[in-house]
Structures are given as C-alpha cells and as structure tokens.
Amino acid sequence: MRVLVKLHKKDFNPKLAEFSECILSYFESTDGTANLYIELKDNYLIVSNFSLTEHDKVVIKHSTCCPMLHLNPDIVSLPKEISTRGVDVGVAILVESSDGKILLSRRPLHLRIFPGVWVPPGGHIEENETLLEAGLRELKEETGLDLKPSDCVQQKMNLVALWESVFPARVSVGPPVRHHIVVYFHAKLVEELTTDVMETRINFDPVEVDACAWLSKDIISAIVQSLDVDYNESEINDHLPKSFRASVMDDNNKQKFSDLPTQPLLNVFTGDADDRERVSTGTKFALQKLLQLQSSLP
C-alpha cells in the first residue's frame, strides 16, 4: 500500500491530492513557499493550512520551475496510470556527525528518478510506519547505518522542512512521472559518533547508492549558496577543498575511499536530461533551513 498525500484547507473537507495539481498553489502560495502543518494519519500524510492536535508546523517549498505550475493540457497528455497515481510521500534524514559533517549519498545512474544526484538517505513510507520509522529504515537499507534515538543529541530527530518534488523537474525535459512531498529530518549525533567513527559503519547498497560522503560545513554552506537566485556559477570558491572524501565501489564491487571533485556539488539545475553530480534542489533547500535553524540557536 502506498502512503499518499491528502490536502486539508480550512473550512473545506480533506481531499486526496491529485497528481497534476501544485500543492503550494492549492494553498494559495504566491512565492513558492508556505508554512503548513502535517500529520500522518491512517496511512495518509495530511497537509493543512491550520493547526489541529499534534500537527507539526513546517515550511514547504517547491522549485520556481515546478512542472505542476506549467502543465498545459494542450501540450502535456499524461497516461492514466500517471495522472491517477496521486502524490507520494518520501522521508529523508540529514545525519550530522558530532564534529559537524553531514551525510549525503549519490543515486546510481541506473535509477529512473534523479539518477546521479546527491541527496540525503531516504525513501518511501511503508504501510503503518511513522515518518521517522520510514526514514531510519531507509537509512539502514541504503547506507548500513542503524541509528536509534539514543545515538542523537537529546535522543530526538527534528523536523526541518518539506519539499514538493516532481520528476522530471522541468516540463521541457519531459512530462512528469512522479510527484512527491519529501519530509526532511535532522539527526545530530552524540559526541562519540564522529565522522571517523561513522565512516567505518557505512556499508551502502549499490543498488540504491553508488557513493556516500560526510561533507564539511564549508562545503554544505557553499551548496546552500548555490540555491540563491543570484548565484554566479563561475564564482571561484577559493576557500573550499578541490575534492572531498567519499565511499565508492571499486571494479570488484568492494567499498573503498576515493577523492571526488567538489565543484559538481555546486552545480545549479539546468534542465538538461543528463543533469548529474549536482545536489538536488530539495536537498539544498533542506540544508538551507537546517543552517538557518542552527544559526538561530543560542
């Protein structure tokens, strides 16, 4: 059973989100962002613009080129199996080591959705799971990391942001085939769980991941800056290392460490079909919100 999104606007009955509708537009957002509330209930993620008991308030955003804003029935004709599939729910966890590095993983090129793109570990919710249970299960399946609340500061993982994700990310690349709300959590690890310790625990599944890396805050900050509409891709980030250490697979399918170039992480989405090695736009947004939350702490 797939867990789907329901939309609940104040003074209206809840409704199943339609595949081809822009969720932010449904809630009358004019700038591509909104502060909404979520609740997982009866295997539906209910997104609402008003608070009910146990709802979590969270910021949601989508790309300025969100395909659901630009679907023209005269141009794009979606097959029934796509147009009737609704909006899926994904969960991703930003795992941060005690020394401040954040884990990202690269999607293999054989995957149909966002191949070759860097994202936090995560995936779909299964029936009767909570959001965090789904995120932790996917984290373990993809990277081998078996995290528990006791591994985290204050024994908790915090909700960071939502992203309305559509693939392909532009209509010019092709008609949309997947529509998700991705829920991002942050897990700050306790003192003994440093990057060095966590690197030894990575045992990733090459079917779902082809590289993992713990990225420094300098690199993370540069990735976030590339989300800015005024970002100049030709700017030189002299303070950044030219490469970063990653776990990859060798020719014998054995995990090893390798140095990968930093610059592709800063690439901006161009709409090319062969748009790889960049960090996904939703991930950049979640990282941006995380850095903002951390900078506001006393």
Backbone as CSV, one residue per row, in Angstrom:
resi,resn,N_x,N_y,N_z,CA_x,CA_y,CA_z,C_x,C_y,C_z
1,MET,0.842,-1.204,0.000,0.000,0.000,0.000,0.872,1.248,0.000
2,ARG,0.614,2.177,-0.926,1.346,3.428,-0.974,0.725,4.437,-0.013
3,VAL,1.579,5.177,0.676,1.116,6.262,1.534,1.056,7.528,0.683
4,LEU,-0.126,8.135,0.612,-0.355,9.283,-0.262,-0.650,10.540,0.552
5,VAL,-0.660,11.664,-0.147,-0.897,12.967,0.469,-2.379,13.334,0.375
6,LYS,-2.914,13.824,1.488,-4.228,14.465,1.499,-4.043,15.943,1.842
7,LEU,-4.882,16.781,1.268,-4.829,18.218,1.496,-6.061,18.653,2.278
8,HIS,-5.838,19.490,3.301,-6.950,19.931,4.143,-6.854,21.440,4.329
9,LYS,-7.664,22.143,3.586,-7.719,23.598,3.694,-8.816,23.968,4.690
10,LYS,-8.550,24.997,5.484,-9.524,25.422,6.488,-10.875,25.707,5.834
11,ASP,-11.935,25.209,6.479,-13.323,25.366,6.024,-13.661,24.486,4.818
12,PHE,-12.749,23.580,4.456,-13.019,22.629,3.381,-12.795,21.214,3.909
13,ASN,-13.406,20.236,3.273,-13.160,18.845,3.632,-11.798,18.402,3.102
14,PRO,-11.133,17.459,3.791,-9.874,16.924,3.269,-10.101,16.262,1.910
15,LYS,-9.105,16.334,1.051,-9.202,15.722,-0.276,-7.874,15.079,-0.627
16,LEU,-7.944,14.022,-1.416,-6.737,13.374,-1.901,-6.045,14.302,-2.894
17,ALA,-4.752,14.520,-2.699,-4.009,15.375,-3.623,-3.943,14.720,-4.995
18,GLU,-4.233,15.475,-6.016,-4.173,14.966,-7.377,-2.751,15.072,-7.914
19,PHE,-2.371,14.098,-8.726,-1.011,14.055,-9.257,-0.632,15.353,-9.948
20,SER,-1.534,15.903,-10.725,-1.188,17.034,-11.591,-1.421,18.398,-10.956
21,GLU,-1.780,18.440,-9.669,-2.002,19.748,-9.064,-0.805,20.166,-8.228
22,CYS,-0.503,21.451,-8.281,0.574,22.019,-7.473,0.056,22.229,-6.058
23,ILE,0.708,21.607,-5.096,0.228,21.668,-3.717,0.361,23.071,-3.144
24,LEU,1.457,23.744,-3.452,1.613,25.106,-2.950,0.573,26.045,-3.553
25,SER,0.246,25.827,-4.806,-0.806,26.645,-5.421,-2.159,26.372,-4.778
26,TYR,-2.409,25.116,-4.410,-3.673,24.777,-3.750,-3.838,25.582,-2.463
27,PHE,-2.715,25.789,-1.757,-2.772,26.571,-0.519,-2.512,28.057,-0.767
28,GLU,-2.623,28.457,-2.032,-2.603,29.860,-2.439,-1.289,30.556,-2.119
29,SER,-0.193,29.819,-2.198,1.126,30.433,-2.056,1.466,31.185,-3.337
30,THR,1.960,32.398,-3.177,2.321,33.208,-4.344,3.828,33.304,-4.556
31,ASP,4.602,32.847,-3.574,6.059,32.964,-3.695,6.772,31.617,-3.665
32,GLY,6.016,30.532,-3.784,6.638,29.213,-3.819,6.995,28.633,-2.476
33,THR,6.599,29.292,-1.384,6.825,28.759,-0.042,5.556,28.948,0.783
34,ALA,5.444,28.167,1.845,4.310,28.306,2.765,4.676,27.644,4.081
35,ASN,4.035,28.095,5.148,4.138,27.427,6.440,2.854,26.639,6.649
36,LEU,2.988,25.317,6.626,1.829,24.440,6.714,1.988,23.482,7.889
37,TYR,1.009,22.612,8.053,1.006,21.639,9.145,0.866,20.243,8.557
38,ILE,1.536,19.292,9.174,1.433,17.918,8.682,1.079,16.964,9.818
39,GLU,0.390,15.917,9.442,0.058,14.839,10.373,-0.062,13.552,9.566
40,LEU,0.581,12.494,10.036,0.450,11.186,9.397,-0.672,10.437,10.109
41,LYS,-1.738,10.146,9.376,-2.918,9.536,9.985,-3.551,8.559,9.012
42,ASP,-3.790,7.337,9.492,-4.466,6.305,8.685,-3.781,6.101,7.340
43,ASN,-2.447,6.117,7.363,-1.628,5.895,6.161,-1.803,6.980,5.095
44,TYR,-2.125,8.182,5.545,-2.112,9.368,4.684,-1.306,10.460,5.378
45,LEU,-0.531,11.210,4.594,0.096,12.414,5.122,-0.866,13.569,4.862
46,ILE,-1.431,14.101,5.946,-2.384,15.202,5.818,-1.625,16.518,5.923
47,VAL,-1.695,17.300,4.869,-1.063,18.617,4.821,-2.175,19.649,4.923
48,SER,-2.068,20.550,5.901,-3.145,21.514,6.127,-2.573,22.908,6.363
49,ASN,-3.442,23.902,6.238,-3.022,25.282,6.495,-3.565,25.797,7.822
50,PHE,-3.951,24.884,8.697,-4.382,25.264,10.037,-3.991,24.148,10.996
51,SER,-3.889,24.494,12.256,-3.364,23.559,13.249,-4.470,22.733,13.885
52,LEU,-4.237,21.435,13.940,-5.066,20.530,14.714,-4.173,19.849,15.741
53,THR,-4.744,19.059,16.612,-3.974,18.388,17.650,-2.832,17.586,17.038
54,GLU,-1.638,17.799,17.580,-0.440,17.046,17.213,0.045,17.317,15.787
55,HIS,-0.475,18.345,15.147,0.087,18.731,13.861,1.454,19.386,14.082
56,ASP,2.375,19.146,13.170,3.673,19.799,13.204,3.703,20.893,12.147
57,LYS,4.051,22.117,12.557,4.168,23.212,11.604,5.541,23.153,10.945
58,VAL,5.565,23.374,9.634,6.824,23.241,8.909,6.748,24.051,7.625
59,VAL,7.901,24.528,7.172,7.957,25.280,5.926,8.034,24.306,4.747
60,ILE,7.334,24.644,3.671,7.359,23.840,2.451,7.691,24.758,1.280
61,LYS,8.407,24.214,0.317,8.809,24.997,-0.854,8.790,24.089,-2.078
62,HIS,8.719,24.708,-3.255,8.941,23.972,-4.490,9.822,24.809,-5.406
63,SER,10.263,24.198,-6.476,11.109,24.893,-7.438,10.313,25.974,-8.162
64,THR,11.005,27.034,-8.547,10.348,28.088,-9.323,9.874,27.571,-10.675
65,CYS,10.490,26.463,-11.131,10.066,25.877,-12.413,9.257,24.599,-12.194
66,CYS,8.570,24.513,-11.040,7.764,23.331,-10.727,6.864,22.966,-11.909
67,PRO,7.003,21.753,-12.442,6.217,21.373,-13.623,4.713,21.491,-13.429
68,MET,4.247,21.306,-12.195,2.807,21.355,-11.977,2.244,22.769,-12.129
69,LEU,3.134,23.762,-12.139,2.701,25.127,-12.416,2.557,25.378,-13.911
70,HIS,3.187,24.520,-14.703,3.304,24.791,-16.137,2.697,23.695,-17.002
71,LEU,1.899,22.823,-16.392,1.256,21.776,-17.182,0.164,22.381,-18.060
72,ASN,0.293,22.179,-19.338,-0.710,22.657,-20.292,-1.341,21.445,-20.955
73,PRO,-2.630,21.221,-20.754,-3.281,20.021,-21.315,-3.128,19.903,-22.826
74,ASP,-2.941,21.053,-23.483,-2.772,21.022,-24.934,-1.396,20.495,-25.331
75,ILE,-0.447,20.597,-24.390,0.928,20.190,-24.686,1.262,18.854,-24.035
76,VAL,0.822,18.686,-22.774,1.185,17.507,-21.992,-0.045,16.639,-21.767
77,SER,-0.013,15.449,-22.300,-1.089,14.483,-22.078,-0.525,13.330,-21.262
78,LEU,-0.977,13.211,-20.014,-0.432,12.199,-19.116,-1.221,10.901,-19.242
79,PRO,-0.521,9.759,-19.303,-1.237,8.478,-19.315,-2.001,8.280,-18.012
80,LYS,-3.052,7.494,-18.065,-3.939,7.335,-16.913,-3.203,6.798,-15.692
81,GLU,-2.255,5.869,-15.902,-1.550,5.298,-14.748,-0.692,6.336,-14.028
82,ILE,-0.363,7.426,-14.710,0.371,8.523,-14.083,-0.603,9.542,-13.497
83,SER,-1.564,9.964,-14.280,-2.458,11.052,-13.859,-3.309,10.682,-12.654
84,THR,-3.489,9.383,-12.400,-4.345,8.945,-11.290,-3.557,8.414,-10.094
85,ARG,-2.224,8.563,-10.099,-1.436,7.920,-9.048,-1.338,8.744,-7.759
86,GLY,-1.805,9.999,-7.758,-1.750,10.804,-6.553,-0.348,11.313,-6.271
87,VAL,-0.157,11.797,-5.057,1.130,12.358,-4.635,1.711,11.475,-3.543
88,ASP,2.911,10.959,-3.779,3.574,10.060,-2.833,4.280,10.835,-1.728
89,VAL,4.690,10.097,-0.697,5.390,10.682,0.447,6.764,10.045,0.576
90,GLY,7.788,10.875,0.663,9.144,10.405,0.917,9.671,11.019,2.200
91,VAL,10.628,10.344,2.813,11.270,10.841,4.029,12.777,10.756,3.838
92,ALA,13.489,11.808,4.238,14.951,11.816,4.161,15.509,12.335,5.479
93,ILE,16.665,11.809,5.871,17.274,12.207,7.140,18.646,12.815,6.885
94,LEU,18.818,14.052,7.348,20.111,14.726,7.321,20.862,14.303,8.580
95,VAL,21.769,13.347,8.430,22.540,12.842,9.563,23.789,13.700,9.705
96,GLU,23.981,14.259,10.901,25.137,15.120,11.170,26.002,14.494,12.253
97,SER,27.264,14.254,11.936,28.188,13.682,12.914,28.439,14.687,14.034
98,SER,29.008,14.210,15.138,29.221,15.100,16.279,30.194,16.223,15.960
99,ASP,31.075,16.006,14.962,32.014,17.057,14.563,31.502,17.873,13.383
100,GLY,30.201,17.798,13.111,29.568,18.761,12.229,29.580,18.468,10.751
101,LYS,29.806,17.227,10.350,29.735,16.883,8.929,28.405,16.185,8.629
102,ILE,27.877,16.425,7.428,26.549,15.926,7.059,26.668,14.887,5.955
103,LEU,25.928,13.796,6.116,25.983,12.668,5.183,25.057,12.897,3.991
104,LEU,25.640,12.820,2.783,24.852,12.777,1.557,25.235,11.530,0.776
105,SER,24.304,11.044,-0.029,24.564,9.860,-0.848,24.224,10.175,-2.300
106,ARG,24.919,9.505,-3.208,24.682,9.733,-4.637,23.863,8.590,-5.216
107,ARG,22.818,8.960,-5.939,21.938,7.967,-6.544,22.607,7.354,-7.771
108,PRO,22.544,6.027,-7.927,23.183,5.373,-9.082,22.563,5.819,-10.404
109,LEU,23.342,5.690,-11.455,22.887,6.122,-12.777,21.792,5.229,-13.346
110,HIS,21.642,3.997,-12.800,20.608,3.116,-13.348,19.212,3.444,-12.820
111,LEU,19.113,4.302,-11.804,17.794,4.653,-11.276,17.057,5.568,-12.251
112,ARG,15.752,5.373,-12.332,14.954,6.151,-13.288,14.675,7.568,-12.796
113,ILE,14.653,7.746,-11.475,14.289,9.037,-10.891,15.536,9.703,-10.312
114,PHE,15.857,10.895,-10.799,17.010,11.664,-10.334,18.305,10.847,-10.305
115,PRO,18.693,10.214,-11.407,19.948,9.449,-11.427,21.162,10.354,-11.259
116,GLY,22.150,9.866,-10.501,23.407,10.577,-10.358,23.358,11.817,-9.497
117,VAL,22.254,12.037,-8.790,22.080,13.245,-7.983,22.373,12.931,-6.513
118,TRP,22.971,13.905,-5.800,23.281,13.747,-4.379,22.082,14.160,-3.525
119,VAL,21.738,13.303,-2.567,20.589,13.518,-1.683,20.920,12.926,-0.311
120,PRO,20.157,13.251,0.737,20.294,12.510,1.989,19.677,11.123,1.822
121,PRO,20.110,10.147,2.598,19.453,8.837,2.557,17.965,8.976,2.880
122,GLY,17.143,8.199,2.182,15.706,8.263,2.429,14.928,7.494,1.383
123,GLY,13.609,7.526,1.515,12.763,6.807,0.567,11.307,6.870,0.980
124,HIS,10.527,5.921,0.483,9.082,5.921,0.699,8.695,5.349,2.062
125,ILE,7.521,5.777,2.533,6.938,5.215,3.749,6.185,3.943,3.405
126,GLU,6.318,2.945,4.256,5.529,1.732,4.107,4.308,1.794,5.023
127,GLU,3.354,0.956,4.740,2.091,0.953,5.479,2.331,0.840,6.981
128,ASN,1.655,1.705,7.742,1.658,1.723,9.212,2.981,2.166,9.832
129,GLU,3.917,2.661,9.040,5.130,3.251,9.593,4.867,4.699,9.997
130,THR,5.658,5.189,10.966,5.710,6.624,11.202,6.714,7.226,10.222
131,LEU,6.725,8.551,10.146,7.678,9.217,9.261,9.114,8.866,9.642
132,LEU,9.421,8.925,10.931,10.790,8.635,11.365,11.149,7.170,11.184
133,GLU,10.223,6.284,11.446,10.495,4.859,11.219,10.862,4.609,9.767
134,ALA,10.160,5.264,8.862,10.457,5.103,7.440,11.837,5.647,7.111
135,GLY,12.141,6.836,7.633,13.444,7.429,7.362,14.591,6.592,7.891
136,LEU,14.441,6.063,9.103,15.504,5.250,9.698,15.647,3.913,8.984
137,ARG,14.538,3.330,8.555,14.617,2.078,7.794,15.354,2.298,6.480
138,GLU,14.997,3.361,5.771,15.658,3.649,4.501,17.136,3.963,4.710
139,LEU,17.455,4.679,5.774,18.852,4.974,6.092,19.651,3.688,6.258
140,LYS,19.084,2.729,6.989,19.770,1.456,7.204,19.886,0.665,5.911
141,GLU,18.791,0.610,5.133,18.810,-0.158,3.885,19.824,0.405,2.897
142,GLU,19.931,1.727,2.836,20.781,2.350,1.824,22.239,2.435,2.241
143,THR,22.496,2.728,3.520,23.873,3.013,3.953,24.425,2.029,4.975
144,GLY,23.564,1.176,5.545,24.018,0.270,6.592,24.027,0.891,7.975
145,LEU,23.698,2.176,8.098,23.700,2.842,9.400,22.396,2.541,10.139
146,ASP,22.530,1.958,11.320,21.369,1.580,12.125,21.253,2.570,13.280
147,LEU,20.645,3.718,13.028,20.548,4.769,14.037,19.354,4.549,14.947
148,LYS,19.551,4.920,16.208,18.483,4.888,17.199,18.413,6.257,17.869
149,PRO,17.282,6.589,18.491,17.194,7.884,19.182,18.339,8.104,20.168
150,SER,18.814,7.046,20.811,19.902,7.191,21.782,21.218,7.611,21.139
151,ASP,21.315,7.502,19.817,22.512,7.953,19.105,22.488,9.452,18.846
152,CYS,21.360,10.104,19.162,21.168,11.510,18.805,21.174,12.403,20.043
153,VAL,21.612,13.626,19.864,21.576,14.616,20.931,20.131,14.787,21.397
154,GLN,19.940,14.769,22.707,18.613,14.850,23.340,17.689,13.714,22.907
155,GLN,18.280,12.660,22.331,17.552,11.456,21.924,16.370,11.770,21.003
156,LYS,16.579,12.708,20.092,15.489,13.024,19.164,16.030,13.482,17.818
157,MET,15.157,13.396,16.816,15.438,13.876,15.469,14.366,14.899,15.125
158,ASN,14.782,16.005,14.558,13.888,17.144,14.393,13.424,17.325,12.951
159,LEU,12.150,17.684,12.814,11.587,18.019,11.512,12.204,19.327,11.028
160,VAL,12.646,19.356,9.756,13.334,20.529,9.214,12.500,21.250,8.163
161,ALA,12.010,20.517,7.161,11.344,21.165,6.029,10.637,20.126,5.173
162,LEU,9.771,20.612,4.296,9.139,19.791,3.260,9.533,20.345,1.898
163,TRP,9.584,19.463,0.918,9.858,19.874,-0.453,8.852,19.196,-1.374
164,GLU,8.217,19.984,-2.237,7.345,19.423,-3.261,8.215,19.070,-4.462
165,SER,8.372,17.783,-4.693,9.307,17.278,-5.703,8.551,16.681,-6.882
166,VAL,8.986,17.048,-8.078,8.408,16.491,-9.303,9.548,16.035,-10.203
167,PHE,9.391,14.867,-10.813,10.385,14.378,-11.770,9.708,14.030,-13.082
168,PRO,10.324,14.456,-14.225,11.443,15.385,-14.349,11.100,16.755,-13.755
169,ALA,12.143,17.485,-13.399,11.947,18.740,-12.673,11.532,19.902,-13.561
170,ARG,11.520,19.687,-14.873,11.012,20.704,-15.802,10.220,20.021,-16.911
171,VAL,9.143,20.673,-17.321,8.325,20.127,-18.399,9.129,20.039,-19.691
172,SER,10.109,20.932,-19.861,10.915,20.929,-21.083,11.736,19.655,-21.225
173,VAL,12.019,18.987,-20.097,12.774,17.727,-20.131,11.855,16.565,-20.496
174,GLY,10.615,16.635,-20.046,9.655,15.566,-20.307,8.465,15.709,-19.386
175,PRO,7.354,15.047,-19.694,6.169,15.135,-18.840,6.436,14.505,-17.480
176,PRO,5.835,15.021,-16.409,6.082,14.477,-15.071,5.611,13.035,-14.933
177,VAL,6.406,12.240,-14.216,6.053,10.842,-13.963,5.989,10.530,-12.464
178,ARG,6.550,11.408,-11.634,6.489,11.223,-10.180,6.279,12.569,-9.500
179,HIS,5.478,12.542,-8.441,5.163,13.741,-7.666,5.189,13.337,-6.196
180,HIS,6.030,13.990,-5.412,6.212,13.637,-4.003,6.147,14.877,-3.112
181,ILE,5.793,14.650,-1.869,6.172,15.534,-0.776,7.284,14.814,-0.027
182,VAL,8.447,15.458,0.065,9.581,14.876,0.784,9.692,15.565,2.139
183,VAL,9.722,14.766,3.199,9.804,15.260,4.572,11.243,15.084,5.046
184,TYR,11.885,16.188,5.431,13.287,16.149,5.852,13.393,16.256,7.369
185,PHE,14.170,15.332,7.955,14.505,15.372,9.369,16.004,15.592,9.532
186,HIS,16.395,16.043,10.732,17.806,16.228,11.072,18.129,15.398,12.302
187,ALA,19.223,14.637,12.224,19.693,13.830,13.350,21.115,14.260,13.694
188,LYS,21.282,14.961,14.807,22.608,15.361,15.288,23.121,14.286,16.233
189,LEU,24.263,13.691,15.902,24.754,12.539,16.644,25.499,12.953,17.910
190,VAL,25.496,12.043,18.881,26.148,12.302,20.167,27.661,12.337,20.006
191,GLU,28.339,12.801,21.053,29.754,13.176,20.979,30.663,12.080,20.441
192,GLU,30.423,10.842,20.835,31.343,9.771,20.428,31.170,9.360,18.966
193,LEU,30.087,9.789,18.331,29.829,9.391,16.944,30.371,10.451,15.988
194,THR,31.689,10.457,15.859,32.386,11.396,14.981,32.339,10.899,13.538
195,THR,32.808,11.743,12.630,32.879,11.335,11.223,33.736,10.090,11.058
196,ASP,34.889,10.060,11.736,35.785,8.902,11.610,35.080,7.617,12.034
197,VAL,34.318,7.688,13.109,33.589,6.506,13.583,32.502,6.121,12.587
198,MET,31.754,7.100,12.119,30.620,6.811,11.241,31.067,6.314,9.870
199,GLU,32.217,6.791,9.386,32.720,6.311,8.095,32.937,4.803,8.110
200,THR,33.394,4.289,9.243,33.663,2.847,9.328,32.376,2.031,9.338
201,ARG,31.248,2.665,9.632,29.968,1.956,9.714,29.191,1.972,8.398
202,ILE,29.649,2.766,7.449,28.961,2.826,6.157,29.150,1.514,5.405
203,ASN,28.056,0.920,5.003,28.079,-0.288,4.167,26.899,-0.170,3.209
204,PHE,27.099,0.620,2.152,25.946,1.012,1.342,25.532,-0.051,0.341
205,ASP,24.271,0.030,-0.047,23.677,-0.885,-1.020,23.875,-0.297,-2.416
206,PRO,24.710,-0.916,-3.268,24.998,-0.338,-4.587,23.798,-0.291,-5.521
207,VAL,22.739,-1.005,-5.176,21.520,-0.909,-5.986,20.855,0.457,-5.790
208,GLU,20.991,1.023,-4.583,20.314,2.278,-4.262,21.251,3.465,-4.113
209,VAL,22.540,3.193,-3.890,23.522,4.248,-3.627,24.820,3.864,-4.316
210,ASP,25.504,4.830,-4.948,26.812,4.473,-5.506,27.954,5.288,-4.909
211,ALA,27.645,6.164,-3.931,28.682,6.878,-3.190,28.051,7.510,-1.955
212,CYS,28.848,7.627,-0.897,28.430,8.311,0.328,29.559,9.227,0.774
213,ALA,29.210,10.383,1.317,30.245,11.307,1.779,29.735,12.118,2.963
214,TRP,30.647,12.355,3.913,30.380,13.242,5.039,30.993,14.592,4.680
215,LEU,30.148,15.587,4.454,30.595,16.868,3.920,30.722,17.913,5.028
216,SER,31.808,18.681,4.955,32.073,19.714,5.954,31.069,20.853,5.840
217,LYS,30.971,21.645,6.914,30.045,22.776,6.900,30.438,23.809,5.843
218,ASP,31.726,23.946,5.534,32.137,24.866,4.467,31.534,24.441,3.132
219,ILE,31.612,23.150,2.834,31.045,22.656,1.576,29.524,22.751,1.607
220,ILE,28.922,22.388,2.738,27.463,22.482,2.860,26.996,23.924,2.657
221,SER,27.701,24.882,3.253,27.331,26.293,3.097,27.426,26.733,1.645
222,ALA,28.455,26.262,0.941,28.605,26.608,-0.476,27.486,25.986,-1.308
223,ILE,27.103,24.758,-0.964,25.980,24.108,-1.654,24.705,24.928,-1.471
224,VAL,24.474,25.406,-0.250,23.282,26.206,0.039,23.310,27.523,-0.734
225,GLN,24.490,28.142,-0.830,24.597,29.408,-1.563,24.212,29.239,-3.026
226,SER,24.445,28.045,-3.569,24.117,27.822,-4.982,22.612,27.769,-5.216
227,LEU,21.827,27.762,-4.124,20.365,27.824,-4.238,19.887,29.245,-4.511
228,ASP,20.735,30.230,-4.200,20.377,31.638,-4.358,20.134,31.964,-5.828
229,VAL,19.085,32.717,-6.106,18.765,33.063,-7.500,19.857,33.914,-8.127
230,ASP,20.638,34.611,-7.297,21.716,35.461,-7.814,23.054,34.737,-7.846
231,TYR,23.046,33.442,-7.580,24.299,32.687,-7.535,24.986,32.703,-8.895
232,ASN,26.271,32.993,-8.867,27.083,33.013,-10.082,27.933,31.757,-10.107
233,GLU,27.594,30.843,-10.978,28.265,29.543,-11.005,29.741,29.666,-11.358
234,SER,30.112,30.779,-11.988,31.513,30.956,-12.375,32.373,31.482,-11.229
235,GLU,31.715,31.863,-10.124,32.484,32.354,-8.984,33.397,31.251,-8.454
236,ILE,34.588,31.661,-8.033,35.565,30.704,-7.519,35.460,30.656,-5.999
237,ASN,35.236,29.478,-5.465,35.193,29.285,-4.011,36.585,28.872,-3.539
238,ASP,37.457,29.875,-3.405,38.861,29.589,-3.109,39.050,28.891,-1.771
239,HIS,38.105,29.112,-0.845,38.276,28.546,0.488,37.904,27.069,0.546
240,LEU,37.294,26.556,-0.510,36.835,25.165,-0.498,37.932,24.218,-0.969
241,PRO,37.964,23.016,-0.408,38.877,21.999,-0.948,38.455,21.616,-2.355
242,LYS,39.408,21.260,-3.185,39.106,20.881,-4.568,38.421,19.524,-4.645
243,SER,38.580,18.729,-3.599,37.977,17.397,-3.593,37.479,17.063,-2.194
244,PHE,36.684,16.017,-2.100,36.193,15.546,-0.809,36.268,14.025,-0.788
245,ARG,36.354,13.474,0.408,36.494,12.030,0.594,35.119,11.370,0.551
246,ALA,35.009,10.301,-0.229,33.736,9.593,-0.358,33.967,8.093,-0.345
247,SER,32.966,7.362,0.104,32.959,5.905,-0.022,32.330,5.561,-1.361
248,VAL,33.048,4.789,-2.174,32.558,4.396,-3.501,32.805,2.902,-3.679
249,MET,32.322,2.352,-4.777,32.571,0.953,-5.120,33.700,0.859,-6.138
250,ASP,34.627,-0.092,-5.928,35.667,-0.311,-6.926,35.158,-1.283,-7.999
251,ASP,36.039,-1.646,-8.923,35.635,-2.504,-10.044,35.222,-3.902,-9.604
252,ASN,35.621,-4.285,-8.387,35.272,-5.609,-7.864,34.095,-5.550,-6.886
253,ASN,33.358,-4.433,-6.939,32.210,-4.236,-6.045,32.598,-4.264,-4.575
254,LYS,33.793,-3.772,-4.280,34.248,-3.609,-2.906,34.221,-2.122,-2.562
255,GLN,33.758,-1.813,-1.355,33.689,-0.422,-0.936,35.083,0.105,-0.644
256,LYS,35.379,1.309,-1.091,36.683,1.927,-0.846,36.495,3.436,-0.721
257,PHE,37.543,4.122,-0.234,37.523,5.577,-0.177,38.146,6.140,-1.444
258,SER,37.572,7.242,-1.908,38.099,7.901,-3.099,37.859,9.397,-2.964
259,ASP,38.723,10.190,-3.595,38.532,11.637,-3.614,37.721,12.023,-4.849
260,LEU,36.618,12.732,-4.627,35.754,13.193,-5.710,35.824,14.716,-5.796
261,PRO,35.655,15.289,-6.991,35.742,16.746,-7.141,34.579,17.463,-6.460
262,THR,34.889,18.582,-5.824,33.882,19.351,-5.094,32.955,20.130,-6.016
263,GLN,33.484,20.672,-7.099,32.725,21.604,-7.933,31.362,21.076,-8.393
264,PRO,31.245,19.818,-8.826,29.920,19.355,-9.277,28.824,19.465,-8.218
265,LEU,29.200,19.423,-6.935,28.196,19.561,-5.878,27.525,20.931,-5.917
266,LEU,28.217,21.903,-6.494,27.718,23.275,-6.524,26.955,23.587,-7.806
267,ASN,26.881,22.612,-8.714,26.195,22.844,-9.982,24.727,23.184,-9.751
268,VAL,24.228,24.075,-10.565,22.832,24.501,-10.499,22.031,23.722,-11.533
269,PHE,20.802,23.354,-11.168,19.938,22.620,-12.094,19.730,23.422,-13.373
270,THR,19.981,22.782,-14.511,19.880,23.468,-15.802,18.698,23.002,-16.635
271,GLY,18.126,21.873,-16.263,17.035,21.327,-17.061,17.499,20.328,-18.088
272,ASP,18.813,20.079,-18.165,19.311,19.071,-19.094,18.875,17.691,-18.631
273,ALA,18.604,16.820,-19.584,18.232,15.444,-19.240,19.391,14.753,-18.534
274,ASP,20.622,15.083,-18.953,21.814,14.481,-18.355,22.366,15.426,-17.290
275,ASP,21.595,15.613,-16.224,21.901,16.608,-15.195,22.324,15.873,-13.932
276,ARG,23.612,15.536,-13.848,24.083,14.642,-12.796,25.166,15.287,-11.942
277,GLU,25.457,14.630,-10.826,26.518,15.001,-9.897,26.166,16.202,-9.024
278,ARG,25.085,16.903,-9.340,24.690,18.031,-8.511,23.974,17.533,-7.254
279,VAL,23.789,18.439,-6.303,22.941,18.171,-5.147,21.516,18.571,-5.525
280,SER,20.547,17.733,-5.195,19.165,18.028,-5.585,18.712,19.356,-4.982
281,THR,17.810,20.031,-5.679,17.341,21.342,-5.224,16.610,21.227,-3.894
282,GLY,15.826,20.164,-3.717,15.149,19.960,-2.445,16.124,19.779,-1.297
283,THR,17.223,19.069,-1.559,18.256,18.885,-0.538,18.896,20.215,-0.184
284,LYS,19.176,21.034,-1.193,19.757,22.357,-0.933,18.833,23.178,-0.036
285,PHE,17.535,23.110,-0.315,16.578,23.860,0.498,16.566,23.351,1.933
286,ALA,16.537,22.034,2.111,16.530,21.460,3.462,17.804,21.837,4.216
287,LEU,18.947,21.806,3.526,20.207,22.208,4.157,20.180,23.689,4.527
288,GLN,19.605,24.502,3.656,19.476,25.931,3.952,18.664,26.152,5.222
289,LYS,17.522,25.473,5.335,16.686,25.627,6.525,17.406,25.116,7.765
290,LEU,18.161,24.024,7.621,18.907,23.489,8.759,19.941,24.499,9.244
291,LEU,20.709,25.085,8.336,21.714,26.074,8.731,21.054,27.285,9.378
292,GLN,19.911,27.696,8.866,19.193,28.825,9.469,18.727,28.489,10.879
293,LEU,18.210,27.287,11.062,17.769,26.865,12.396,18.939,26.820,13.367
294,GLN,20.077,26.306,12.906,21.242,26.195,13.781,21.814,27.562,14.131
295,SER,21.775,28.496,13.176,22.325,29.832,13.442,21.445,30.627,14.401
296,SER,20.170,30.234,14.521,19.251,30.954,15.408,19.298,30.436,16.839
297,LEU,20.006,29.323,17.051,20.095,28.758,18.397,21.034,29.593,19.257
298,PRO,20.737,29.705,20.565,21.614,30.491,21.447,22.975,29.841,21.597
